[in-house]
Amino acid sequence: MNDKQIECFLETAKHLSFTKAAQNLYLPQPAVSRYISALEEELGVSLFIRENSRNISLSDEGTLYFNFFQRYYAEFHNIRKMLSTATNRIRLGYNIGWNVSSFLPKVVNECRKENPDFMISFECLGFRDLLQAIEDKHLDAIITSSDYVEGKSDLVKYQFTSVPRIIVYSELLPNYDKITTAADFASCTFYMIDDPRVGELCQDIELLFRPYGFVPKFTAVPNINTVFAAVENGLGVAVLDGWYQGIHHPGIHYMTLNDELPISIAWHRSTIAPSIDKLYEKLKNHFK
């Protein structure tokens, strides 16, 4: 079975005419008939009921195969179209506030060494907006916390590293200079981003502090900048990750917790971009 046989069958079935099919395919009519006969022999069925050379109709089996091959051809051409528009340019998103300068420039340079045409642009968004951007095809791939893409069946996702989780506080926090263990944060307000997973995130943080004998008091705010503003002004603390660039600001301190945040790269299953596979491979090798 080959594409030419299927193409001849579909065109003949569409017009119920060998002559019309031959004209549309720029083939001699005997060639069209031979292609279809070969296909019938391979399938073991008669695709057409032939009253004479000019009066034909689809058999029951022919109708089934016509519907099947139409779907096949539609998907085939859809894939070819996606491949033809595949590009070396990646629109990559990652979490706002992350400092990825310790590894991402090196990884991009490695990609460019293998493919000088490799191009990449960046956009920083919150976790929730990253997911929306990938679903809306505004981004080609995202680097994000693995739990945010868990259960998203329309995404391809691969974990490539993990980042230590930390508790961040400032010198304006009362008695900051007496803090020695995580238990010393028992009376603090814990600021966090308000998003659809806030309940799950609160439970996750509660488990982190259970060994220290207290349940954190949470306050949800709109975004990471508001979280850090509260921390920076001594109103409370926040559980963040070690990539957060704000931890290097003057007057800011952090304590590493006994937990790590898995990090993944993810993209939509319909995206055809070999450059994303190459980027993932380089990320994985960098953190190996």
Order of alpha helices (4+ residues) and beta strands (2+ residues): alpha-alpha-alpha-beta-beta-alpha-beta-alpha-beta-alpha-beta-alpha-beta-beta-alpha-beta-alpha-beta-beta-alpha
